[in-house]
């Protein structure tokens, strides 16, 4: 009975003690929780806004002892930070929720020790306006010169987890934009011996990378394997053994960034990115904006090896020095037009934004450019300077197939089917604007000199609806002046031979220049004047007369006069200036035909002169001369002619 009472008393005492301990624990937790919440709110606010014009909106802190028992989890919700410098309010940071795992013992030491950090739905923004004023996490905080200070805290984070973190920077002064999103990241890190270390994997995508020349990358998935260290005293961060996937290829990242303590703002960079990237993307980044339309629609399975270096001071109004070296071997590239393609291509080049770190001092140098074909190789050495108004100097030499040459030179203006080309060309001058007037502009601003030999060439000129085949020629180039030697082929279905000097010939035939001048000697098996006139954009109405049937001899003379009027209306396009000797087996003038024609033709844009006419026509020998003014207002031009018809007697 006594033992029962003792046991009962001990049980009651234990329950009372447990109740007291639980009550004391609850009281301590309630008091500690309120203290911890206030302490965390004060600490976060001080760390984010101290000595700056950053404003932190009200946010909530919740503590839970059960979520990560025996540790306490602190949840910060609805963090919103605004930069109010330069009399403007710009949101710079928003966090939906941040969970921190805390060690309880640190509360009594008046410290917060975080061992796990998890962040959800964050948005970080930086802005530089057109005047160079910047808004960001510094909030006009005065930069302390000299060395930094080692942090007072030492901690390790065994888990840093990030979900949906958007990062965006927009610089209206330099016209550049970088936005990206980390969809998920798992990292470990901490501060030891005065340095922050982070290691882990980040998955996300690059939303946009753009500069003043346009968008370079957009909507590209990215994965990063990160190794990063930041030394607080040296104020320097370092990447090592860091890799990233971009455009399906792996890029190695290494180098440092250091606070520019001698500057009000800015960072000294020494970063290097190396690896492989798709060929078209590399060309898009390395070429002047004026040439980028040339790549429209181009596709390539090939990848270029790149080394991209960023060095020097970088800040809101200062661009760093950028150098991109790129190389490729056995590459191929093709355009939607099946005739435009390069099947085998070696290239080694360097892009450099120059001493001014801008478009005007930028250059790209092609140390080696080789285009291979079954008949040989085409070698090019080029230097392009001043991307704002590109100036080119270089040389193209070698042998290639004509379709591949048409891919490189004035693509789209002529379409080659076959043929061989031997070239040795020097270029110097301002690069023309890519577009429909490219060739005309090039001959005004770009000096092109050298030689071209074509053999068995076949191509079409869409602007004139003309086809050329079996074309063989040696061309001496001196800018717009071309000397054609031993030319032969079939032009618009007419077989010809020629040796001539011309100006603006190719640009006229491709519809890029209003006129051309030709001097020389031509021999044509059969010349159809209607096809020749079609080069000028259409046929003039053919003058016909109706009359009663005359006697045979008078009909022959009447035909001679009719022939003269036909010559005046249909012989030449108005925009073709000529001073040539013409030999023609058959000249077809509508219903009329001349045989064994020899004539000197001169057209100076005011008058057409035909001299030393000799031809077989209407059963007789036609000789003499003729001239008429160039007058498109009249259906029939007034003609001055002296013609003789000699008929043999039976």
FILOSE-763910 format. One record per residue: residue in three letters; x, y, z of N, C-alpha, C in turn. Coordinates in steps of 0.1 Angstrom, whole numbers, plus 5000, padded with zeros to 4 digits. Each point is the difference from the previous one (the first is absolute). Layout:
BEGIN
ALAXYZXYZXYZ
...
//
This chain:
BEGIN
UNK500849885000499250125000500950125000
UNK501050005009500950115000500850014987
UNK500549884995500750004987499250064989
UNK498749965000499150054990499950155001
UNK499950055011499950155002501350074996
UNK501149935002501350064996500150014985
UNK499749884994500050004985499150104994
UNK498850015006499050104995500550145002
UNK500750025011500550145003501150034990
UNK500949904997501150034991499550034986
UNK498949924996499450024987499450144999
UNK499350045010499450135000501150115000
UNK501149985007501150095000500650024987
UNK500249884993500650004987499250084990
UNK498649975001499150074991500150155002
UNK500050045013500150145003501350064995
UNK501149935002501350054995500050014985
UNK499449894993500050014986499150124995
UNK498950015007499250124996500750135002
UNK500750015011500850125003501050024989
UNK500849894997501050024989499450034987
UNK498949944997499350044987499550145000
UNK499550045012499550145001501250094999
UNK501149975007501250094999500550004986
UNK500049884993500549994986499250084991
UNK498749995002499150084991500150155003
UNK500250035012500250155003501350044994
UNK501149925002501350034994499950014985
UNK499349914993499850004986499350124995
UNK498950035007499250124996500850135002
UNK500750015011500950125002501149994990
UNK500749894998501149994990499550024986
UNK498849954997499550024986499850144997
UNK499450085009499850144998501350074999
UNK501049965008501350075000500749964986
UNK499949874997500649964987499450074988
UNK498750015000499450074988500450144999
UNK500050075012500550145000501450014996
UNK500849915005501550004997500249974985
UNK499349904994500249974986499550124991
UNK498950065004499550114992501050125000
UNK500550025012501050125002501349974992
UNK500449875001501349964994499950014985
UNK498949954994499850004986499950144995
UNK499250095007499850144996501450075000
UNK500849985011501250075001501049964989
UNK500149874997500949954991499750044985
UNK498750014997499650044987500050154997
UNK499750085010499850154998501150085007
UNK501049955007500950085007500850094991
UNK500150135004500850104993499650004985
UNK498850004997499550004986498750074999
UNK499550024987498750054998499049894996
UNK500349885004499149894998498950005010
UNK498849974996498849995009499549865000
UNK499849945012499549875001498550015005
UNK499149954992498650005003499849905012
UNK498950025007499749915011499949854995
UNK500549915008500049864997499749925013
UNK499749884998499749915011501049905003
UNK500249965013500949895003499249905009
UNK500049874996499349905007501149905005
UNK499949955012500949905006499249875002
UNK500649894996499449875002501049905006
UNK499749945012501049915006499849864995
UNK498949974992499749864996500549974986
UNK500150104992500349974986501449934998
UNK501050045008501349944999500549975013
UNK499249945009500349975013501349915001
UNK500950035008500050095012500450144997
UNK500150034987500450144996498750084998
UNK500250135000498950104998500150054986
UNK498850014993500050054987499350145000
UNK500750104995499550134999499650034985
UNK498850044998499550034987499750154998
UNK500750064991499850144997499250014987
UNK498950085001499150014989499850144995
UNK499850014987499750134994501150115002
UNK501249964998501150105000500050084988
UNK500050135001500050094988501050125003
UNK501050014992501050105002500050104988
UNK500050135003499950104990501250105002
UNK500650044988501050105000499450134997
UNK500350105008499450134999501050114996
UNK501149964995501050104996499650084988
UNK500750114998499850094988498550034998
UNK499350025011498650055000499149914991
UNK500349875001499249914993499849875008
UNK498949944999499749875008500149894990
UNK500949905003500249894991500049875009
UNK499149914998500049875007501349924995
UNK500749955010501349934996500049865006
UNK499249975010499949865005498749975005
UNK499549884996498749955006500249855003
UNK499649965012500149865003498649955006
UNK499549904993498749955005500149935014
UNK501049915001500249935013501549965001
UNK500550025011501449955003499949925013
UNK500549875000500049925012501449985005
UNK500350035013501349985006499949915011
UNK500949905000500149915012501150055009
UNK499550035013500850065010500549915011
UNK501150025006500549935012499550085012
UNK499349925009499450075012501050065009
UNK501249945001501050065009500450144996
UNK499950034988500550134995499150115005
UNK498749975004499250115005500650065013
UNK500449915009500550055013501450074998
UNK500749974989501250074998499850134991
UNK498750034998499650124993500649994986
UNK500049884994500449984986499049914993
UNK500050014987499149924992500949914992
UNK500049875002500849914992499149924991
UNK500250014987499149944990500849884994
UNK499349885001500649884994499349954987
UNK498850064997499349964988499350124995
UNK500050034987499350114995499249964987
UNK498750045000499249964989499250134995
UNK500050034987499450124996499049964988
UNK498850075001499049984990499650134993
UNK499850004987499450114993500750145003
UNK501250014995500750125002500250074987
UNK500250135001500350094988501050115004
UNK501149994993501150105002500150094987
UNK500150135002500050094988501150105002
UNK500750044990500950114999499750094988
UNK500150135002499750094989501050114999
UNK500450044988500850114997499350084990
UNK499750135003499350084990500950064990
UNK499450084990500850054989501050105004
UNK499950065013501050105004501149935008
UNK499949875003501149935007499649985015
UNK498950055005499649975014499549865001
UNK500449945012499749865002499249975012
UNK499249905000499249955011500349855002
UNK500249965012500349865003500149985015
UNK500749895004500149965014500950095008
UNK500850084993500950095008499250135005
UNK499050044992499250115004500850135004
UNK501050034991500850125002500950005013
UNK500249875004500949995012501450044996
UNK500650085008501450054997501049885000
UNK500849994990501049894999501250035009
UNK500349915008501250025009501249964992
UNK501050095000501249974993501049915008
UNK500949944992500949915007499549865001
UNK500649925010499749865001498649995007
UNK499449884999498849975007500349955013
UNK498949965007500149945014499549865000
UNK500749925007499549865002498750005007
UNK499149914996498749995007500249965015
UNK499050045008500149965014499449865002
UNK499249964991499349875001500849894993
UNK499949885006500549884993498949905000
UNK499649954989498949905000500249914988
UNK499249895000499949914989498649984997
UNK499650004987498749974995500149874993
UNK499449895006500049874993499149994989
UNK499150104999499050004989499550144997
UNK500250044988499450124995499149974988
UNK498750025001499149964990499350124994
UNK499950014987499450124994498949954990
UNK498850065001499049974990499550134994
UNK500150014987499450114993500650135004
UNK501250034996500750125003500350074987
UNK499450124998500250074988501050115002
UNK500950024990501150105001499950094987
UNK500050135002499950084988500950135002
UNK500750034989500850135000499750074987
UNK499750135001499850084988500850125000
UNK500850034990500950115000499650094988
UNK499250115002499650084989501150094995
UNK501150015008501150084996500849934989
UNK500249875002500849924990499149924991
UNK498750015002499049934992500249855001
UNK500149955012500249855002499049955010
UNK499749874998499049935009500549865003
UNK499849965012500349865004498949965010
UNK499249904996499049945009500149854999
UNK499849945012500049865001499249955012
UNK499849875000499249955011500649865005
UNK500249995013500449885006498849935005
UNK499749894993498849925004500249925012
UNK501249955001500349915012501550005002
UNK500550025012501449995003500249925014
UNK501049925000500449935013501550035002
UNK500350075011501350045002500449965015
UNK501350005002500550005014501050115001
UNK500250055012501050115002500150045014
UNK500850115001500250055014501150105000
UNK500350065011501150095002501049945009
UNK501249994995501149955008501350074996
UNK500850045010501350074998499850124991
UNK498950085003499950124993499549994986
UNK499549894996499649984986498649934999
UNK499250044991498849934997500249904989
UNK499549885002500249894989498649954997
UNK499849984987498749944995500349894990
UNK499349895001500249894991498649944998
UNK499749964987498749944997499650014986
UNK498749974997499550004987498850094999
UNK499950084989498950094997499449964987
UNK498750004999499249974988499150124997
UNK500050054988499150114996500150024985
UNK499850134997500150034986500450154999
UNK500650044989500450134997498850064991
UNK499350105006498950054993500450094989
UNK501050095002500450094990501450065003
UNK500850004990501350075000500150094988
UNK500150135002499950094989500950125002
UNK500550064989500750125001499450104989
UNK500850114997499450104991499949944986
UNK500649894997499949954986498849904999
UNK499449965011498949914999500149895010
UNK499049904999500049895010501049894995
UNK500949975010501049894997499549865004
UNK499349995011499549875004498650035007
UNK499149904998498750015006499449865003
UNK499449985011499349885004500949884999
UNK501250015005500949894999500149935014
UNK499849875001500249925012501450005004
UNK500350015014501350015005500149915012
UNK501149935002500349935012501450035004
UNK500350035013501350055004500449915012
UNK501349954999500649935011501050105006
UNK499750055011500650125006501149965010
UNK501150064999501150015011500450145001
UNK499750065011500250155002500650035014
UNK500950105000500650045013500050155000
UNK499650075011500250145001500750035013
UNK501250074998500850045011499650155004
UNK499550015012499550135004501150105002
UNK501149975005501150105002500550054987
UNK500249914991500550044986498950054992
UNK498849985004498850044992500049944986
UNK500349884999500249934987499349875000
UNK499249984989499449874998500749924989
UNK499949875002500749914990499249884996
UNK500049974987499349884995501149904996
UNK499849885004501049904995499249864999
UNK500549934990499349874997498550024999
UNK499650114994498650034998499649974985
UNK498949934998499549974987498650044998
UNK499750034988498650044997499649954986
UNK498849954999499549964986499250124994
UNK500350034988499450104992499949964986
UNK498850014994499749954986500449854999
UNK499849935010500349855000501549975001
UNK500950105001501449975002500550045014
UNK501149955004500650035013501050114999
UNK499950105008500950115001500849995013
UNK501350015000500850015013500250155004
UNK499850025012500050145006501150015010
UNK500950104999501150025010500350155000
UNK500550045011500550145001499550075013
UNK500250135001499750075012499350134997
UNK499350055010499550135000500350075013
UNK500550134999500550075012499450135001
UNK499550045012499550135002501050114997
UNK499650104991500950114996500050105012
UNK500949975010500050095011500450144997
UNK500750024989500550134996498950084992
UNK498949944998498950064992498750015008
UNK499250104997498750025007499149884998
UNK500049944988499349884996500849924991
UNK499649874999500749924990500749885006
UNK500449914991500749885003501049974990
UNK501249955005501049964990499849854997
UNK499949974988499749864995501249944994
UNK500149875002501049924993499449864998
UNK499149994991499249884998500249934987
UNK500049874999500249934988498949894998
UNK499450004989499049894996500549934988
UNK500249875001500549924989499249874998
UNK500049964988499249884996499550004986
UNK498949944997499449994987498750075000
UNK499650064988498750074999499649984985
UNK498750004997499549994987500650114990
UNK500449954988500650094991499350134997
UNK498749994997499250114996499950105012
UNK499949965012500050095011501350075002
UNK501149934998501350075001500250104989
UNK499649974988500150104989499250125003
UNK498849985005499150105004500650105010
UNK500749945009500750095011501250074995
UNK500749944990501350054996500050104989
UNK498949994991500050084988499350145003
UNK500350104992499350135002498549994998
UNK499350085007498550004998499650014985
UNK500750074992499750024986500049874992
UNK500849905005500149874993499149895006
UNK499350035011499249905006498849954991
UNK499450094993498949954991500549904990
UNK501349994997500549904991499849865006
UNK499949995014499849875006498649965002
UNK499150094995498549975002499749874994
UNK499449915008499649874995501049894999
UNK501350045003501149914998500049895012
UNK500349884996500049895010501349924998
UNK500549955011501349935000500049905011
UNK500449874997500249905011501450025007
UNK500850094995501450025004500050095013
UNK501149985007500350085012501450055000
UNK500150125005501350075000500649995014
UNK501349995000500850015013500250145003
UNK499650045013500150145003500850025013
UNK500750125001500550055013499650145001
UNK499150035010499450135002500650065012
UNK500750114999500750075012499450135002
UNK499750035013499550135005501050055010
UNK500650124998501050055009499850155001
UNK500650055011500050155003498850045008
UNK499850135001499050065008498649994994
UNK499049965007498749994995499150075011
UNK499150094995499150085008498850054993
UNK499250085007498850054993500250074987
UNK501150074999500350084988501349964994
UNK500549895004501349964995499949854995
UNK500449984987500049864995501449945002
UNK500049875002501349945001500649964987
UNK501349965000500649964987499649854998
UNK499549984987499549874997500849944987
UNK500449885001500749934989499449874998
UNK499649974988499449864997500949944989
UNK500649895003500749934989499249884997
UNK499949964987499249894996500649934988
UNK499849875000500649924989499149884997
UNK500049954988499249894996500749924989
UNK499749884999500649914990498949914994
UNK500149994987499149914992498550045004
UNK499750125001498750055003499250014987
UNK498750005002499050024988498950095005
UNK499550074990498950095003499150014987
UNK498750025002499150004989498950105003
UNK499450064989498950095001498849944994
UNK498850065002498849944995500049984985
UNK500650094993500249984986501149884998
UNK499649894994500849894999501350024993
UNK500050114991501250034993501150065008
UNK499750055012500950075008500449915012
UNK501349964999500549915011501550004998
UNK500649975012501549975000500149865007
UNK500649914993500149865004501249985009
UNK501150074999501249985008500750135002
UNK500250035013500550145003500949995012
UNK501250064999500950025011500050155003
UNK500150045012499950145004500850025013
UNK500850115001500650045012499950155001
UNK499450065010499850145001500050065014
UNK500150135001500050075013499250124999
UNK499150015010499250135002500650075012
UNK500150134998500650095011499250135000
UNK499450035012499350135000500950125001
UNK501349985000500950114998500350095013
UNK500850104998500450095012498850085005
UNK499150034992498850085004498949915006
UNK500149874998499049905005498650034994
UNK499950044988498850034993500049964986
UNK498950034993499849964986501150064991
UNK500350135003500950074991501449955000
UNK500449945012501449955001500049854998
UNK498849944998500049854999500549964987
UNK500649884999500549944988499949855001
UNK500049944988500149854999501049974989
UNK500949915004501149964990499849854997
UNK500049974987500049864996501449974995
UNK500749935009501449964997500049894990
UNK499049915001499949894990498649974997
UNK499650004987498749974996500249924987
UNK499649875000500249914989498749934997
UNK499550024987498849934996500549894990
UNK499749885003500549884992498949964990
UNK500449954988499149944991500749904992
UNK499349914993500749904992501150054991
UNK499950134996500950054990501250085006
UNK500050025013501150075006499550075013
UNK500650115004499650075012500150154998
UNK499250085007500050144999500550055014
UNK501050094999500650055012499750155002
UNK499750045012499750145002500750055013
UNK500550124999500650065012499350145001
UNK499450035012499150125001500350075013
UNK499950134999499950085012498950104999
UNK499049995009498950105000500150095012
UNK500050134998500250095011498750105000
UNK499850055012498950105002498649934997
UNK499449945010498749934998498950104997
UNK500250135004498950104997500050034985
UNK501150004994500150014985501249924996
UNK499749874998501149904998500950044988
UNK501349995002501050024990500849874999
UNK500149954987500549874998501350014992
UNK501049925003501149984991500449865001
UNK500349944988500349864999500249954986
UNK500249875000500349934987499349874999
UNK499449974989499449874997500749944988
UNK500549885001500749934989499849855001
UNK500149944988499849864999499049964990
UNK499649875001499149944990498849945008
UNK498850024994498849955007499049974989
UNK499049935004498849984991499150135001
UNK499450034989499350134999498850005010
UNK499249905003499050015010500550045013
UNK501149955005500650045013500450154999
UNK500650044989500350154999498850095001
UNK498949954993498850085001499450015014
UNK500449905009499550005013500750115008
UNK501350034997500850105007499850144994
UNK500050014987500050134994498650044995
UNK499450105005498750064996499049894999
UNK499749925011499149895000498650054996
UNK499349934992498650034997499950084987
UNK501050084997499950084988500349924987
UNK500749895002500249914988500149865006
UNK499549914991499949865005500749914990
UNK501149945006500949924992499649855000
UNK500049944989499849854999501249924999
UNK501050054993501249924998501150094995
UNK501249954999501250074995501150015010
UNK501250044994501250015008500450155000
UNK500650045012500450145001501450005006
UNK501050074993501350035006500150155003
UNK500350035013500050145004501350045006
UNK500350134998501050065008499650155001
UNK499350035011499350135002500550075013
UNK500350134999500350085011498850105003
UNK499750015012498950095004500450105010
UNK499650124999500350115010498950104999
UNK499450045011499050105000498949975010
UNK498950095000498949985009499149894995
UNK499549925009499149894997498750064997
UNK499349954989498750064997498949945009
UNK498950075001498949955008499449874993
UNK499849905008499449884995498650034995
UNK499749974988498650034995500050004985
UNK498950054995499849994985500950084992
UNK500650115007500950084992501549985004
UNK500249885005501449975005501150024990
UNK499849944988501150014990500250144995
UNK499050074998500250144995500750085010
UNK499749995013500650075010501549965002
UNK500249874998501449955002500950064990
UNK499650024987500950054990500250155002
UNK499250075008500350145003500950015012
UNK499949915009500850025013501049905002
UNK500049894992500949885002500849984988
UNK501350015001500949974989500349854999
UNK499749954988500249854998500949994987
UNK501149945002501049994988500549865000
UNK500449954988500549874998499549944988
UNK500049865000499649934988499049895004
UNK499149964991499149895001500049924987
UNK500249875000499849924989498949905002
UNK499050004991498849915001500149904988
UNK499749885003500049894990498749925002
UNK499349984989498849925000498950055009
UNK500050135002499150065010498550004995
UNK499149975009498650014997499350075012
UNK499350114998499350075011498950084994
UNK499150045009498850084997500150135007
UNK499450114993499950135005498650035002
UNK499449985012498650015003499450144996
UNK500850115003499550134997499750034986
UNK500849934990499850024986499349884994
UNK499749905008499449884994500849944989
UNK501349995002500949964990500949885005
UNK500249914991500949895004501350004991
UNK501149975006501350004993500549855002
UNK500549944989500649875001501249994992
UNK500849895002501249974993500950124999
UNK500150085011500750135000501449985004
UNK500950054991501550005003500550144998
UNK500850055009500550134999501250025010
UNK500950104996501050055010499650145002
UNK499850045013499550135004501150075008
UNK500450124996500950085008499250115007
UNK500050005013499250095008500850125004
UNK499450124998500550125006498850085005
UNK499549975011498850065006498849974991
UNK499450104995498849984991500449974986
UNK501350024996500549984987500449854998
UNK499449934991500349864997500549994986
UNK501149924999500549974986499849854998
UNK499149974990499749864997500849964988
UNK500849895001500849954990499649864996
UNK499949984987499749864995498749955006
UNK499050085001498749965006499249924989
UNK499449905005499149924991499049935008
UNK498849984994499049935007498650024993
UNK499049975008498650014995499350105010
UNK499550114994499350105008498650014995
UNK499049975009498650014997499749914987
UNK500749894999499849914989500850044987
UNK500850105001500850054989501549975002
UNK500649934990501449975002500950114995
UNK501050045008500850124998501449985003
UNK500950094994501450015004500250155001
UNK500950045010500350145002501350025007
UNK500550124997501150065008499650155002
UNK499950045012499450135003500450055013
UNK499850135001500250075013498650065004
UNK499749985013498650055004500150065014
UNK499150085003499850065013498649975005
UNK500049965013498749975007499249894992
UNK500849904994499349904993499249915009
UNK500749945010499349905008498950075008
UNK500250125005499050075008498850044991
UNK500250024987498850034991499349874998
UNK500749894997499349874997499349955012
UNK500450035012499349965012499050105006
UNK499850104992498950105003500450105011
UNK501450025003500450085010500550144996
UNK500250014986500450134995499250034988
UNK499750134998499150044989500549984986
UNK501349994998500650004987501349935000
UNK500549974988501349944998500650064987
UNK501450004999500750044988500949894996
UNK500049974987500749894994500750054988
UNK501349974999500850034988500849874996
UNK500049964987500749894996499549934987
UNK500349884999499649924988499149885004
UNK498949984993499149905003499649924987
UNK500049875001499549914989498949915006
UNK498950014993498849925004499549924988
UNK499749875003499549914989498650054996
UNK499250025009498650054997499550095011
UNK499850124997499650105010498550034998
UNK499349985012498650035000499850135008
UNK499650114993499950135005499050015011
UNK498949924999499050005011500549955013
UNK500949915000500749955012500950105006
UNK500750074991500950115004499250115006
UNK498950044994499250115005499449965014
UNK499749875002499449965012500950035013
UNK501350024997500950045011499650135006
UNK499450084992499650145005498650005007
UNK499449885001498750005008498849984991
UNK500149994987498849984992500350034986
UNK499149964991500150034986499250124996
UNK500650084992499250114994499149954990
UNK498950074997499049954990500749994987
UNK499749904993500649984987499250074989
UNK500850094993499350084990499749924987
UNK498850014996499649934988499250094991
UNK500149984987499150074991499349914991
UNK498950044996499249914990499950084987
UNK500249934990500050064986499649894990
UNK499750054988499749914990501349934995
UNK499949884995501249924996500750074989
UNK501250055002500850074989500649904991
UNK500650054990500849924991501249955007
UNK500749884996501149945007501150105003
UNK500550084990501150085003499750125009
UNK498850064999499650115009499749945014
UNK499549875001499849945013501449995007
UNK501049974993501349985006500550135006
UNK499850114992500450145005499250045012
UNK498749974999499150035011500449925013
UNK500449884998500449925012501350065006
UNK500950064992501250065005499650125009
UNK499050084996499650125008499349955013
UNK499249894999499349955011501049945010
UNK501149944995501049955008500750115008
UNK500250114994500750115006499150055012
UNK498750014998499150045011500049905011
UNK500149874997500149905010501350015008
UNK501150034993501250025008499950125010
UNK499350104995499950125009499249975012
UNK499149915000499149975011500449885009
UNK500749914994500249875007501449955001
UNK501050074996501349955000500649985014
UNK499950115008500850005013499150055011
UNK500349955012499450065012500650145002
UNK499250095004500550145001501150025010
UNK500149915010501050025010501349944997
UNK500249934989501249934996500850104991
UNK501150055005500950084991501049914993
UNK500150024987500949914992500950074991
UNK501249944998500950044989500749874996
UNK499349924992500549874997499949974985
UNK500949914996499949944987499249875001
UNK499049984992499149895001500049924987
UNK500349875001499949914989498949895004
UNK499049994991498949925003499649914988
UNK499949875002499649914990498650024995
UNK499150025010498650034997499550105011
UNK499450114995499450105009498549994998
UNK499349965011498549984999499450135006
UNK499250074991499350125004498549984998
UNK499449935009498649974998499849914987
UNK499350064990499849924988501150014990
UNK501050095003501150024991501349935005
UNK500849964990501249945004501250054991
UNK501150035006501250044993501049885002
UNK500849984989501049905000501450064998
UNK500949935006501450044998500250155003
UNK499550055012500050145003501350035006
UNK500650124996501150065006499750155002
UNK500150055012499750135003500750065012
UNK500350135000500550065012498850075007
UNK499849975012498950065008500550095011
UNK499550125000500350105011498750055005
UNK499949995013498850065007500550085012
UNK499850135000500550095011499050055009
UNK498849945000498950045008499250124994
UNK500550054989499350114993499749964986
UNK500949934994499849954986500549864998
UNK499449934991500649874996500550024985
UNK501349964999500650014986500449864996
UNK499649964988500449884993500850044988
UNK501349965000500850044988500649874995
UNK500550024987500649884993499149885000
UNK498750034997499149894999500249914988
UNK500149875002500149914989499249885004
UNK499149964991499149895003499349944988
UNK499649885000499249944990498550015005
UNK499250064992498650025003499150014988
UNK498949935000499050014990500649964986
UNK500949915000500649964987501050094995
UNK500550105007501050094996501050035010
UNK501050094997501050045009499750145005
UNK499850015013499750125007501250075005
UNK500350134997501150075006499550145004
UNK500950075008499650145003500250035015
UNK499250095004500050055014498750045004
UNK499850015014498750055005500250065014
UNK499250095004500050065013498750055004
UNK499750005013498750055005500250045015
UNK499350105004500150045014499349905010
UNK500550005012499449925010498850085006
UNK498849964996498850085004498949905003
UNK499849975013499049905004498650064999
UNK499950134998498650064999499349964987
UNK500849974990499449984987499949854997
UNK498949954994500049864997501049974989
UNK500250094990500949984990501050125000
UNK501349975002501050105000500350064986
UNK500250134999500450054987501449954996
UNK500149954989501349934996500650074988
UNK501350025001500850054989500849884995
UNK499849974988500749884994500450024986
UNK501149934996500450004986500449854998
UNK499149934993500149864998499949974985
UNK500849914996500049964986499749854999
UNK499249964990499749864998500649974986
UNK500849904999500549954988499549864997
UNK499449994988499449874997500749954987
UNK500449875001500649944988499049994989
UNK500550014987499249984988499949864996
UNK498949964995499949864995500350004985
//
